Amino acid sequence: MLRKVARLFTIKTRIEAFLIIYALALGATARGAHYLDQYPGLGGKLLFLATTGAVFLAGAKILDCLKYEAAAREAAKRDEG
């Protein structure tokens, strides 16, 4: 039963990954907007850039992990068959 629940929180397809990355980007831009209000000038702009840059890094890692997991599944299928 616990595996079925855990499977709900697993990213399986690229579409799911892109939806999660989109949600991360929305949150990062909202946080960046707050930083611009709190820290006007260069400091706020740098913090905004950092929040959006983190989304690029996380998105790339998510997509790379999907490719790695697909390759691992393919290798497991070849070993079984």
Buried (B, 14 or more C-beta within 10 A) or exposed (E): EEEEEEEEEEBEEEEEBBEBBEEBBEEBBEBBEBBBEEBEEEEBBEBBEEBBEBBEEBBEEBBEEBEEEEEEEEEEEEEEE
